[in-house]
Amino acid sequence: MAGEKGASFDITLDFITGERTLTSWEDGINVDRQARDVTKNTKTVKKNDKITIKMYDGGGYAAIIK
């Protein structure tokens, strides 16, 4: 959760092995007007890939790597 001020940071996936599927739920484009605006993304990731997490004011981020 981002709290009152949004946040953005990078995470290097140096802790995974092989190819994995990352499914994330993140703030949607209209989150500043509609708190329930959420975007679901799915992509293939591998060891040492870098993902950028951006959370808007009061927003959040959740992900599952399988």
C-alpha atoms as an extended CHARMM CRD file, in Angstrom:
* protein
*
        66  EXT
         1         1  MET       CA              0.0000000000        0.0000000000        0.0000000000  PROA      1               0.0000000000
         2         2  ALA       CA              1.2940000000        3.4290000000       -0.9340000000  PROA      2               0.0000000000
         3         3  GLY       CA             -0.2930000000        5.5660000000        1.7750000000  PROA      3               0.0000000000
         4         4  GLU       CA             -0.9560000000        9.2520000000        1.1390000000  PROA      4               0.0000000000
         5         5  LYS       CA              1.9130000000        9.6520000000       -1.3020000000  PROA      5               0.0000000000
         6         6  GLY       CA              2.4020000000        7.3750000000       -4.2700000000  PROA      6               0.0000000000
         7         7  ALA       CA              5.5410000000        5.3360000000       -4.6880000000  PROA      7               0.0000000000
         8         8  SER       CA              7.5650000000        3.7970000000       -7.4820000000  PROA      8               0.0000000000
         9         9  PHE       CA             10.4050000000        1.3110000000       -7.2260000000  PROA      9               0.0000000000
        10        10  ASP       CA             12.1500000000       -1.4620000000       -9.1250000000  PROA      10              0.0000000000
        11        11  ILE       CA             12.5810000000       -5.0690000000       -8.0390000000  PROA      11              0.0000000000
        12        12  THR       CA             15.1390000000       -7.3750000000       -9.6250000000  PROA      12              0.0000000000
        13        13  LEU       CA             13.8640000000      -10.9360000000       -9.8350000000  PROA      13              0.0000000000
        14        14  ASP       CA             17.1890000000      -12.5180000000       -8.8990000000  PROA      14              0.0000000000
        15        15  PHE       CA             15.4220000000      -14.9460000000       -6.5480000000  PROA      15              0.0000000000
        16        16  ILE       CA             13.4930000000      -16.9480000000       -9.1680000000  PROA      16              0.0000000000
        17        17  THR       CA             14.6330000000      -19.8290000000      -11.3600000000  PROA      17              0.0000000000
        18        18  GLY       CA             13.6660000000      -20.5920000000      -14.9290000000  PROA      18              0.0000000000
        19        19  GLU       CA             10.7540000000      -18.9140000000      -16.6800000000  PROA      19              0.0000000000
        20        20  ARG       CA              7.7840000000      -18.0220000000      -14.5130000000  PROA      20              0.0000000000
        21        21  THR       CA              4.4190000000      -16.3340000000      -14.9340000000  PROA      21              0.0000000000
        22        22  LEU       CA              3.8880000000      -13.0970000000      -13.0160000000  PROA      22              0.0000000000
        23        23  THR       CA              0.2820000000      -12.0190000000      -12.5020000000  PROA      23              0.0000000000
        24        24  SER       CA             -0.1380000000       -8.5630000000      -10.9930000000  PROA      24              0.0000000000
        25        25  TRP       CA             -2.9920000000       -6.3360000000       -9.8930000000  PROA      25              0.0000000000
        26        26  GLU       CA             -2.0930000000       -2.6690000000       -9.9120000000  PROA      26              0.0000000000
        27        27  ASP       CA             -3.6330000000        0.7780000000       -9.9160000000  PROA      27              0.0000000000
        28        28  GLY       CA             -5.5820000000        1.5050000000      -13.0840000000  PROA      28              0.0000000000
        29        29  ILE       CA             -5.3260000000        4.6340000000      -15.1990000000  PROA      29              0.0000000000
        30        30  ASN       CA             -8.3590000000        6.2670000000      -13.5170000000  PROA      30              0.0000000000
        31        31  VAL       CA             -7.4950000000        5.3860000000       -9.9190000000  PROA      31              0.0000000000
        32        32  ASP       CA             -7.3640000000        9.0830000000       -8.9730000000  PROA      32              0.0000000000
        33        33  ARG       CA            -11.1050000000        9.3520000000       -9.7620000000  PROA      33              0.0000000000
        34        34  GLN       CA            -12.2780000000        5.7740000000       -9.1700000000  PROA      34              0.0000000000
        35        35  ALA       CA            -10.6560000000        3.9130000000       -6.2770000000  PROA      35              0.0000000000
        36        36  ARG       CA            -11.7600000000        0.5360000000       -7.6520000000  PROA      36              0.0000000000
        37        37  ASP       CA             -9.8860000000        1.0050000000      -10.9290000000  PROA      37              0.0000000000
        38        38  VAL       CA             -7.5280000000       -1.9750000000      -10.9980000000  PROA      38              0.0000000000
        39        39  THR       CA             -5.5700000000       -3.4460000000      -13.8860000000  PROA      39              0.0000000000
        40        40  LYS       CA             -4.6510000000       -7.1410000000      -14.0490000000  PROA      40              0.0000000000
        41        41  ASN       CA             -1.4940000000       -7.9800000000      -16.0110000000  PROA      41              0.0000000000
        42        42  THR       CA              0.1310000000      -11.3040000000      -16.8150000000  PROA      42              0.0000000000
        43        43  LYS       CA              3.6100000000      -11.7090000000      -18.2550000000  PROA      43              0.0000000000
        44        44  THR       CA              6.4770000000      -14.1670000000      -18.4490000000  PROA      44              0.0000000000
        45        45  VAL       CA              9.5210000000      -13.3190000000      -16.3250000000  PROA      45              0.0000000000
        46        46  LYS       CA             12.8970000000      -14.9410000000      -15.7280000000  PROA      46              0.0000000000
        47        47  LYS       CA             15.8120000000      -14.6480000000      -13.3220000000  PROA      47              0.0000000000
        48        48  ASN       CA             17.2870000000      -11.1300000000      -13.1390000000  PROA      48              0.0000000000
        49        49  ASP       CA             14.3840000000       -9.4490000000      -14.9660000000  PROA      49              0.0000000000
        50        50  LYS       CA             13.5060000000       -6.1000000000      -13.4220000000  PROA      50              0.0000000000
        51        51  ILE       CA              9.9160000000       -5.0620000000      -12.7670000000  PROA      51              0.0000000000
        52        52  THR       CA              8.8130000000       -1.5250000000      -11.9760000000  PROA      52              0.0000000000
        53        53  ILE       CA              6.0660000000       -1.0970000000       -9.4210000000  PROA      53              0.0000000000
        54        54  LYS       CA              4.1720000000        2.1950000000       -9.4880000000  PROA      54              0.0000000000
        55        55  MET       CA              1.5130000000        2.9680000000       -6.9210000000  PROA      55              0.0000000000
        56        56  TYR       CA             -0.5830000000        6.1160000000       -6.9710000000  PROA      56              0.0000000000
        57        57  ASP       CA             -1.6280000000        8.0690000000       -3.8640000000  PROA      57              0.0000000000
        58        58  GLY       CA             -3.5490000000        5.6410000000       -1.6540000000  PROA      58              0.0000000000
        59        59  GLY       CA             -2.9350000000        2.8550000000       -4.1750000000  PROA      59              0.0000000000
        60        60  GLY       CA             -1.4030000000       -0.5600000000       -3.9930000000  PROA      60              0.0000000000
        61        61  TYR       CA              0.1240000000       -3.5050000000       -5.8360000000  PROA      61              0.0000000000
        62        62  ALA       CA             -0.1340000000       -7.2740000000       -5.5100000000  PROA      62              0.0000000000
        63        63  ALA       CA              1.5310000000      -10.0180000000       -7.5500000000  PROA      63              0.0000000000
        64        64  ILE       CA              1.8580000000      -13.7760000000       -7.7370000000  PROA      64              0.0000000000
        65        65  ILE       CA              4.8050000000      -15.5100000000       -9.3890000000  PROA      65              0.0000000000
        66        66  LYS       CA              4.2080000000      -19.1540000000      -10.3690000000  PROA      66              0.0000000000
